[in-house]
Amino acid sequence: MEQVANQMSENIHQKQANEQISGKIQELEDCAAQTKETLETLICKQKELGIHIEQLRELLRDDVLAEKKTSI
């Protein structure tokens, strides 16, 4: 009888441990998904920033060329 009680107790503890592990796995999966989403947003913003930098460089070049033409 005691062996059955011990086995049931072990089974309950194992089930609780498995549930905790499953919960942690889900938390990590959610975190990974959020991290991926954040990285995708950052990459998009980095590309936008690169475009803006190039636009500013073109404006600066145009300004320098216009200045050279007026100084001649």
C-alpha positions in Angstrom: 0.0 0.0 0.0 2.8 2.4 0.9 4.5 1.7 -2.4 1.4 2.6 -4.3 1.1 5.9 -2.3 4.8 6.7 -3.0 4.3 5.9 -6.7 1.2 8.2 -6.8 3.2 10.9 -5.1 6.1 10.6 -7.5 3.6 10.7 -10.5 2.0 13.9 -9.1 5.4 15.5 -8.6 6.5 14.5 -12.1 3.3 15.8 -13.6 3.8 19.2 -11.8 7.4 19.4 -12.9 6.4 18.6 -16.5 3.7 21.3 -16.4 6.3 23.8 -15.1 8.7 22.9 -17.8 6.0 23.2 -20.4 5.1 26.6 -19.1 8.7 27.7 -19.2 9.1 26.4 -22.8 6.0 28.4 -23.8 7.5 31.5 -22.1 10.7 31.1 -24.0 8.9 30.5 -27.3 6.9 33.7 -26.8 10.1 35.6 -25.9 11.8 34.3 -29.1 8.8 35.4 -31.2 8.9 38.9 -29.6 12.7 39.1 -30.2 12.2 38.1 -33.8 9.5 40.7 -34.3 11.7 43.3 -32.6 14.7 42.4 -34.8 12.6 42.6 -38.0 11.4 46.1 -36.9 15.0 47.2 -36.2 16.2 45.9 -39.6 13.3 47.8 -41.3 14.2 51.0 -39.4 17.9 50.5 -40.3 17.0 50.3 -44.0 14.8 53.4 -43.7 17.7 55.2 -41.9 20.1 54.2 -44.7 17.7 55.6 -47.3 17.4 58.9 -45.4 21.2 59.1 -45.1 21.6 58.6 -48.8 19.0 61.2 -49.5 20.9 63.7 -47.3 24.1 62.9 -49.0 22.5 63.6 -52.4 21.1 66.9 -51.1 24.6 67.8 -49.8 26.2 66.9 -53.2 23.6 68.9 -55.0 24.3 71.9 -52.7 28.1 71.6 -53.2 27.6 71.4 -57.0 25.3 74.4 -57.0 27.8 76.3 -54.9 30.6 75.5 -57.2 28.6 76.7 -60.2 27.7 80.0 -58.6 31.3 80.6 -57.5 32.7 80.2 -61.0 
